[in-house]
């Protein structure tokens, strides 16, 4: 394996270990020593890849934003006939991420208290998604309202203030999917399943 690929692979292994640590033990457990222990790298190896805890956190957020973006693109591909494939993909990804990444989302909120710049990769992703949605949709107000509902689900879960059960959330997400499908049914004169 070329050196650059090995270095990138090491970085990903360390970042995944850091994310696992946050998932299992919370944001305050994130230390260079704990990441070294969890990842199997020496402390020097972690510091070689991430010279500071801040650099580690920034890279973790970037990795999450990249994975979220990739998941949306993958889900989006499942809706080639939709006039809102990005929003449909975002609904699917919200469903899976809220279930599996709520602890990490909560931890990332904590990091913004120290440095609001940590969240920039997600803001950049959202700016790109907004442009993509605006370019493909025939109903901007509907799609922006659905996106706002998805944001509400993400943020209430991340803040630990959601009163919705998993079943409630499934019903809500299916309602949002239905609103997109209803619009397409009305435009095409036939039902999409």
ROVEXSE-715644 format. One line per 10 residues: number of its first residue (from 1); for each residue x, y, z of N, C-alpha, C. Coordinates in Angstrom, 2 decimals, always signed. Atoms other than C-alpha are relative to their C-alpha. Example, Ala and Ser with C-alpha at 12.3 -4.5 7.8 and 13.67 -1.06 7.14 Angstrom:
2
1 = +0.89/-1.19/+0.00/+12.30/-4.50/+7.80/+0.90/+1.20/+0.00  -0.82/-1.19/-0.06/+13.67/-1.06/+7.14/-0.77/+1.09/+0.73
***
This chain:
193
1 = +0.85/-1.17/+0.00/+0.00/+0.00/+0.00/+0.90/+1.24/+0.00  -0.82/-1.22/+0.03/+1.50/+3.41/-0.97/-0.12/+0.76/+1.32  -0.08/-0.71/-1.27/+2.52/+5.63/+1.95/-1.19/+0.94/+0.22  +1.12/-0.94/-0.14/-0.18/+8.24/+1.28/-1.30/-0.74/+0.34  +1.20/+0.79/-0.30/-2.93/+5.57/+1.27/+0.06/-0.56/+1.42  -0.15/+0.53/-1.35/-1.52/+4.02/+4.45/-0.24/+1.10/+1.02  +0.20/-1.13/-0.90/-1.44/+7.43/+6.12/-1.48/+0.36/+0.09  +1.44/-0.30/+0.00/-5.05/+8.12/+5.08/-0.77/-1.10/+0.72  +0.63/+1.12/-0.68/-6.06/+4.66/+6.27/+0.19/+0.11/+1.52  -0.26/-0.18/-1.44/-4.42/+5.32/+9.65/-0.86/+1.11/+0.56
11 = +0.83/-1.12/-0.46/-6.23/+8.64/+9.95/-1.45/-0.44/+0.18  +1.39/+0.46/-0.07/-9.58/+6.98/+9.22/-0.17/-0.95/+1.19  +0.08/+0.92/-1.15/-8.87/+4.21/+11.77/-0.04/+0.78/+1.31  -0.02/-0.81/-1.22/-8.07/+6.82/+14.41/-1.31/+0.75/+0.16  +1.27/-0.75/-0.06/-11.14/+8.90/+13.56/-1.16/-0.93/+0.35  +1.07/+0.95/-0.32/-13.41/+5.85/+13.64/+0.07/-0.42/+1.47  -0.16/+0.35/-1.42/-11.98/+4.90/+17.04/-0.48/+1.17/+0.87  +0.45/-1.18/-0.76/-12.59/+8.47/+18.28/-1.52/+0.10/-0.01  +1.47/-0.03/+0.09/-16.19/+8.34/+17.03/-0.61/-1.12/+0.85  +0.49/+1.11/-0.84/-16.70/+4.94/+18.69/+0.10/+0.37/+1.47
21 = -0.19/-0.43/-1.39/-15.32/+6.38/+21.92/-1.11/+0.98/+0.42  +1.06/-0.97/-0.29/-17.78/+9.29/+21.77/-1.35/-0.70/+0.08  +1.27/+0.74/-0.03/-20.65/+6.91/+20.96/-0.18/-0.76/+1.31  +0.11/+0.87/-1.18/-19.87/+4.66/+23.90/+0.13/+0.74/+1.33  -0.31/-0.64/-1.28/-18.65/+7.13/+26.53/-0.30/+1.49/+0.07  +0.34/-1.42/-0.02/-19.73/+10.63/+25.51/+1.15/+0.91/-0.39  -0.96/-0.99/+0.49/-17.95/+13.80/+24.43/+1.15/+0.25/+0.96  -1.04/-0.34/-0.96/-16.04/+14.36/+27.63/+1.05/-1.09/+0.16  -0.98/+1.09/-0.03/-14.27/+11.02/+27.23/+1.04/+0.16/-1.09  -0.90/-0.15/+1.14/-12.52/+12.28/+24.11/+1.30/+0.69/+0.42
31 = -1.35/-0.49/-0.26/-8.86/+12.63/+24.98/+0.94/-0.70/-0.97  -0.99/+0.63/+0.88/-5.78/+11.88/+22.91/+0.38/-1.38/+0.55  -0.37/+1.29/-0.61/-4.84/+9.13/+25.39/-1.09/-1.05/-0.22  +1.10/+0.95/+0.17/-8.29/+7.52/+25.20/-0.13/-0.44/-1.45  +0.07/+0.34/+1.43/-8.28/+7.66/+21.39/+1.14/-0.94/-0.36  -1.15/+0.88/+0.26/-4.81/+6.09/+21.32/-0.31/-1.42/+0.50  +0.33/+1.32/-0.55/-5.98/+3.26/+23.57/-1.07/-0.70/-0.83  +1.11/+0.58/+0.77/-9.21/+2.71/+21.60/+0.45/-0.42/-1.40  -0.41/+0.26/+1.39/-7.49/+2.84/+18.19/+1.12/-1.03/-0.13  -1.15/+0.91/+0.08/-4.48/+0.69/+19.07/+1.25/+0.70/-0.51
41 = -1.18/-0.77/+0.39/-2.13/+3.46/+17.92/+0.66/+0.55/+1.26  -0.66/-0.66/-1.13/+0.46/+4.97/+20.20/-0.50/+1.44/+0.08  +0.38/-1.41/-0.13/-0.19/+8.44/+21.55/+0.76/+0.83/-1.03  -0.80/-0.69/+1.02/+2.62/+9.61/+19.26/-0.59/-0.18/-1.39  +0.62/+0.25/+1.30/+0.89/+7.98/+16.31/-1.26/+0.83/-0.20  +1.19/-0.84/+0.08/-2.35/+9.78/+17.09/+0.41/+1.45/-0.20  -0.44/-1.40/+0.10/-0.51/+13.09/+17.58/+0.68/+0.29/-1.34  -0.59/-0.20/+1.32/+1.39/+12.57/+14.32/-1.10/+0.34/-1.02  +1.11/-0.23/+0.93/-1.94/+12.44/+12.47/-0.86/+1.20/+0.38  +0.84/-1.10/-0.51/-3.76/+14.99/+14.67/+0.77/+0.67/+1.13
51 = -0.91/-0.61/-0.97/-1.32/+17.32/+16.44/-0.67/+0.56/+1.26  +0.73/-0.53/-1.16/-4.01/+18.67/+18.79/-1.38/-0.66/+0.08  +1.36/+0.51/-0.15/-7.35/+17.61/+20.18/-0.94/+0.77/-0.93  +0.81/-0.81/+0.90/-8.86/+20.47/+18.18/+0.10/-0.52/-1.44  -0.18/+0.55/+1.36/-7.39/+19.04/+14.95/-0.76/-1.32/-0.13  +0.74/+1.27/+0.00/-8.87/+15.65/+15.87/-1.50/+0.26/-0.12  +1.43/-0.31/+0.03/-12.32/+17.15/+16.50/-0.40/+0.52/-1.37  +0.31/-0.54/+1.34/-12.24/+19.11/+13.24/-0.03/-1.12/-1.05  -0.04/+1.13/+0.95/-11.30/+15.96/+11.33/-1.18/-0.94/+0.22  +1.17/+0.84/-0.28/-14.06/+13.99/+13.07/-1.26/+0.61/-0.62
61 = +1.18/-0.67/+0.57/-16.66/+16.57/+12.05/+0.04/-0.07/-1.52  -0.12/+0.09/+1.45/-15.32/+16.61/+8.49/-0.35/-1.39/-0.49  +0.31/+1.37/+0.38/-15.50/+12.83/+8.32/-1.50/-0.27/+0.08  +1.45/+0.17/-0.12/-19.09/+12.85/+9.58/-0.75/+0.72/-1.12  +0.64/-0.75/+1.08/-20.07/+15.54/+7.08/+0.18/-0.72/-1.33  -0.25/+0.74/+1.24/-18.44/+13.56/+4.26/-0.84/-1.26/-0.08  +0.81/+1.23/+0.00/-20.21/+10.36/+5.28/-1.49/+0.32/-0.16  +1.40/-0.41/+0.13/-23.55/+12.16/+5.64/-0.29/+0.36/-1.46  +0.15/-0.38/+1.41/-23.09/+13.64/+2.16/-0.03/-1.23/-0.90  -0.05/+1.24/+0.79/-22.16/+10.25/+0.70/-1.29/-0.80/+0.17
71 = +1.24/+0.74/-0.25/-25.18/+8.62/+2.36/-1.17/+0.64/-0.73  +1.08/-0.69/+0.73/-27.47/+11.28/+0.87/+0.11/-0.30/-1.49  -0.18/+0.28/+1.43/-25.99/+10.77/-2.60/-0.41/-1.43/-0.33  +0.38/+1.40/+0.22/-26.43/+7.00/-2.31/-1.51/-0.15/+0.05  +1.46/+0.08/-0.13/-30.03/+7.35/-1.10/-0.69/+0.72/-1.15  +0.55/-0.81/+1.09/-30.73/+10.02/-3.73/-0.10/-0.80/-1.30  -0.03/+0.80/+1.23/-29.82/+7.57/-6.48/-1.18/-0.96/-0.08  +1.15/+0.89/-0.02/-32.78/+5.44/-5.42/-1.30/+0.66/-0.45  +1.21/-0.73/+0.40/-35.22/+8.12/-6.61/+0.22/+0.72/-1.34  -0.31/-0.65/+1.28/-34.34/+8.75/-10.27/-1.19/+0.69/-0.65
81 = +1.19/-0.60/+0.61/-37.93/+9.63/-11.22/-0.57/+1.15/+0.82  +0.52/-1.03/-0.88/-38.52/+12.03/-8.35/+0.44/+1.39/-0.46  -0.44/-1.37/+0.28/-38.50/+15.79/-8.88/+0.72/+0.57/+1.22  -0.71/-0.40/-1.22/-36.94/+15.96/-5.40/+0.85/-1.14/+0.55  -0.76/+1.16/-0.47/-34.42/+13.12/-5.21/+0.88/+0.31/+1.21  -0.85/-0.34/-1.14/-32.17/+14.99/-2.78/-0.80/+0.00/+1.29  +0.83/-0.04/-1.21/-34.99/+15.63/-0.30/-0.43/-1.42/+0.37  +0.36/+1.39/-0.30/-36.14/+12.01/-0.61/+1.19/-0.73/+0.65  -1.20/+0.60/-0.58/-32.58/+10.89/+0.07/+0.26/+0.51/+1.41  -0.20/-0.58/-1.33/-32.37/+13.26/+3.04/-0.96/-0.61/+1.02
91 = +0.94/+0.65/-0.91/-35.48/+11.69/+4.55/+0.53/-1.37/+0.41  -0.54/+1.34/-0.29/-33.96/+8.21/+4.26/+1.21/+0.08/+0.93  -1.22/-0.13/-0.79/-30.64/+9.35/+5.70/-0.31/+0.50/+1.41  +0.40/-0.46/-1.34/-32.30/+11.22/+8.56/-0.47/-1.17/+0.84  +0.54/+1.16/-0.73/-34.09/+8.03/+9.51/+1.13/-0.86/+0.56  -1.07/+0.89/-0.46/-30.90/+6.00/+9.71/+0.98/+0.73/+0.94  -0.98/-0.72/-0.82/-28.61/+8.71/+11.18/-0.54/+0.31/+1.39  +0.55/-0.33/-1.32/-30.96/+9.70/+13.99/+0.06/-1.23/+0.90  -0.05/+1.22/-0.79/-31.06/+6.08/+15.11/+1.43/-0.35/+0.41  -1.33/+0.53/-0.28/-27.35/+5.39/+14.88/+1.01/+1.07/+0.42
101 = -1.01/-1.02/-0.27/-25.60/+8.75/+15.33/-0.45/+1.08/+0.99  +0.48/-1.05/-0.89/-27.59/+10.65/+17.98/+1.02/+0.35/+1.09  -1.01/-0.27/-1.02/-24.83/+10.30/+20.59/+1.12/+0.86/-0.57  -1.05/-0.78/+0.65/-22.25/+11.63/+18.15/-0.49/+1.42/-0.27  +0.55/-1.33/+0.25/-24.53/+14.51/+17.19/-0.01/+0.83/+1.28  +0.00/-0.68/-1.30/-24.91/+15.41/+20.86/+1.41/+0.44/+0.36  -1.39/-0.33/-0.31/-21.15/+15.31/+21.29/+0.52/+1.13/-0.88  -0.46/-1.06/+0.89/-20.56/+17.51/+18.26/-0.57/+1.35/+0.44  +0.56/-1.25/-0.55/-22.88/+20.11/+19.80/+0.88/+0.53/+1.12  -0.87/-0.41/-1.10/-20.63/+20.16/+22.85/+1.25/+0.68/-0.56
111 = -1.24/-0.57/+0.54/-17.60/+20.88/+20.67/-0.22/+1.40/-0.54  +0.24/-1.35/+0.53/-19.27/+23.94/+19.16/+0.00/+1.04/+1.11  -0.09/-0.94/-1.12/-19.37/+25.48/+22.62/+1.42/+0.54/+0.13  -1.41/-0.41/-0.07/-15.57/+25.59/+22.51/+0.41/+0.79/-1.24  -0.39/-0.64/+1.25/-15.28/+26.62/+18.87/-1.09/-0.21/-1.03  +1.11/+0.10/+0.95/-18.24/+27.36/+16.60/+0.48/-0.40/-1.40  -0.55/+0.36/+1.30/-15.94/+26.81/+13.61/+0.05/-1.49/-0.24  -0.04/+1.46/+0.16/-15.95/+23.07/+14.27/-1.12/-0.50/-0.91  +1.17/+0.48/+0.73/-19.35/+22.77/+12.60/+0.00/+0.44/-1.47  -0.07/-0.53/+1.37/-18.28/+24.47/+9.35/-0.17/-1.06/-1.09
121 = +0.22/+1.00/+1.06/-18.10/+21.21/+7.32/-1.49/-0.31/-0.22  +1.43/+0.25/+0.17/-21.81/+20.63/+8.00/-0.70/+1.21/-0.60  +0.60/-1.19/+0.61/-22.68/+24.22/+7.14/+0.29/+0.05/-1.50  -0.35/+0.04/+1.42/-20.82/+23.89/+3.85/-0.83/-1.05/-0.73  +0.84/+1.04/+0.59/-22.65/+20.63/+3.13/-1.43/+0.50/-0.18  +1.37/-0.50/+0.09/-25.99/+22.29/+3.86/-0.15/+1.06/-1.09  +0.05/-0.99/+1.09/-25.19/+25.16/+1.51/-0.05/-0.71/-1.36  +0.00/+0.77/+1.25/-24.44/+22.63/-1.25/-1.34/-0.71/-0.21  +1.29/+0.69/+0.12/-27.61/+20.65/-0.51/-1.11/+0.98/-0.38  +1.02/-1.00/+0.32/-29.72/+23.81/-0.63/+0.04/+0.35/-1.48
131 = -0.13/-0.29/+1.44/-28.36/+24.67/-4.08/-0.49/-1.17/-0.85  +0.40/+1.19/+0.74/-28.91/+21.11/-5.25/-1.53/-0.15/+0.01  +1.45/+0.09/-0.11/-32.50/+21.07/-3.98/-0.67/+1.06/-0.87  +0.59/-1.09/+0.78/-33.28/+24.44/-5.55/+0.12/-0.26/-1.51  -0.20/+0.28/+1.42/-31.88/+23.25/-8.89/-0.92/-1.10/-0.52  +0.76/+1.15/+0.49/-33.98/+20.09/-9.04/-1.49/+0.05/+0.30  +1.39/+0.07/-0.45/-37.30/+20.87/-7.35/-0.93/+0.88/-0.84  +1.03/-0.82/+0.62/-40.49/+22.14/-8.88/-0.87/+0.66/+1.07  +0.79/-0.53/-1.11/-41.86/+23.03/-5.44/+0.93/+0.35/+1.16  -0.99/-0.42/-0.99/-39.28/+24.94/-3.42/-0.61/+0.14/+1.40
141 = +0.55/-0.14/-1.36/-41.59/+25.88/-0.49/-0.25/-1.36/+0.68  +0.25/+1.33/-0.56/-42.63/+22.25/+0.01/+1.30/-0.65/+0.44  -1.26/+0.68/-0.31/-39.07/+20.95/-0.12/+0.74/+0.68/+1.15  -0.65/-0.69/-1.11/-37.74/+23.65/+2.21/-0.72/-0.30/+1.32  +0.77/+0.34/-1.21/-40.56/+22.90/+4.69/+0.33/-1.42/+0.46  -0.36/+1.38/-0.36/-39.73/+19.18/+4.57/+1.41/-0.01/+0.59  -1.36/-0.06/-0.52/-36.05/+19.97/+5.08/+0.00/+0.58/+1.42  +0.08/-0.58/-1.35/-36.92/+22.17/+8.07/-0.52/-1.03/+1.00  +0.50/+1.06/-0.89/-38.90/+19.27/+9.56/+1.12/-1.00/+0.30  -1.12/+0.93/-0.22/-35.87/+16.99/+9.08/+1.02/+0.60/+0.96
151 = -0.92/-0.69/-0.91/-33.65/+19.58/+10.77/-0.54/-0.05/+1.43  +0.60/+0.07/-1.33/-36.09/+19.66/+13.68/+0.19/-1.36/+0.64  -0.21/+1.36/-0.52/-35.83/+15.90/+14.05/+1.46/-0.17/+0.43  -1.42/+0.11/-0.34/-32.02/+16.06/+13.96/+0.32/+0.76/+1.29  -0.41/-0.84/-1.11/-31.71/+18.92/+16.41/-0.68/-0.38/+1.31  +0.65/+0.40/-1.25/-34.31/+17.78/+18.93/+0.62/-1.28/+0.54  -0.66/+1.23/-0.42/-32.64/+14.39/+18.99/+1.40/+0.30/+0.54  -1.36/-0.35/-0.43/-29.13/+15.87/+19.25/-0.01/+0.71/+1.35  +0.09/-0.73/-1.27/-30.23/+18.14/+22.10/-0.60/-0.86/+1.11  +0.59/+0.89/-0.99/-31.88/+15.21/+23.85/-1.36/+0.47/+0.48
161 = +1.31/-0.52/-0.40/-35.26/+16.96/+23.89/-1.13/-0.51/-0.88  +1.05/+0.55/+0.83/-37.20/+14.89/+21.39/-0.99/-0.77/+0.86  +1.03/+0.75/-0.73/-40.49/+13.62/+22.75/-0.60/-1.09/-0.88  +0.53/+0.98/+0.94/-41.07/+11.38/+19.74/+0.68/-1.35/+0.18  -0.52/+1.36/-0.04/-40.69/+7.63/+19.99/+0.53/-0.36/-1.40  -0.46/+0.46/+1.31/-39.01/+5.69/+17.19/-1.18/-0.18/-0.94  +1.21/+0.20/+0.83/-42.50/+4.78/+15.94/-0.56/+1.36/-0.45  +0.46/-1.35/+0.37/-43.58/+8.46/+16.01/+0.85/+0.54/-1.14  -0.92/-0.52/+1.01/-40.49/+9.36/+14.00/-0.23/-0.70/-1.34  +0.29/+0.72/+1.26/-41.23/+6.63/+11.42/-1.26/+0.55/-0.65
171 = +1.25/-0.54/+0.53/-44.78/+7.97/+11.03/+0.25/+1.38/-0.61  -0.29/-1.35/+0.49/-43.49/+11.54/+10.62/+0.77/-0.08/-1.32  -0.81/+0.11/+1.21/-40.87/+10.53/+8.04/-0.82/-0.56/-1.16  +0.87/+0.52/+1.06/-43.43/+8.49/+6.10/-0.98/+1.06/-0.49  +0.87/-1.12/+0.40/-45.76/+11.51/+6.12/+0.75/+0.95/-0.94  -0.80/-0.88/+0.86/-42.97/+13.62/+4.64/+0.23/-0.64/-1.37  -0.14/+0.71/+1.28/-42.30/+10.97/+1.98/-1.30/+0.09/-0.80  +1.30/-0.08/+0.65/-46.02/+10.96/+1.23/-0.27/+1.35/-0.62  +0.20/-1.35/+0.56/-46.05/+14.71/+0.70/+0.77/+0.18/-1.30  -0.75/-0.05/+1.27/-43.36/+14.36/-1.94/-0.68/-0.86/-1.04
181 = +0.65/+0.91/+0.94/-45.11/+11.41/-3.56/-1.34/+0.57/-0.47  +1.28/-0.61/+0.39/-48.50/+13.23/-3.51/+0.20/+1.04/-1.08  -0.28/-1.05/+0.99/-46.99/+16.12/-5.43/+0.32/-0.63/-1.35  -0.36/+0.67/+1.25/-45.50/+13.77/-8.01/-1.21/-0.69/-0.62  +1.23/+0.63/+0.50/-48.80/+11.88/-8.31/-0.87/+1.04/-0.68  +0.83/-1.07/+0.56/-50.65/+15.14/-8.93/+0.58/+0.54/-1.30  -0.63/-0.51/+1.22/-48.13/+16.26/-11.54/-0.05/-1.02/-1.14  -0.08/+1.03/+1.03/-47.89/+12.95/-13.38/-1.33/-0.68/-0.30  +1.28/+0.62/+0.18/-51.48/+11.85/-12.99/-0.02/-1.48/+0.31  -0.05/+1.41/-0.39/-50.39/+8.47/-11.71/+0.73/-0.11/+1.32
191 = -0.57/+0.20/-1.32/-49.30/+7.08/-8.39/+1.39/-0.61/-0.10  -1.32/+0.61/-0.13/-45.67/+6.34/-7.51/+0.00/-0.87/+1.22  -0.11/+0.87/-1.17/-45.05/+3.43/-5.19/+1.44/-0.14/+0.37
***
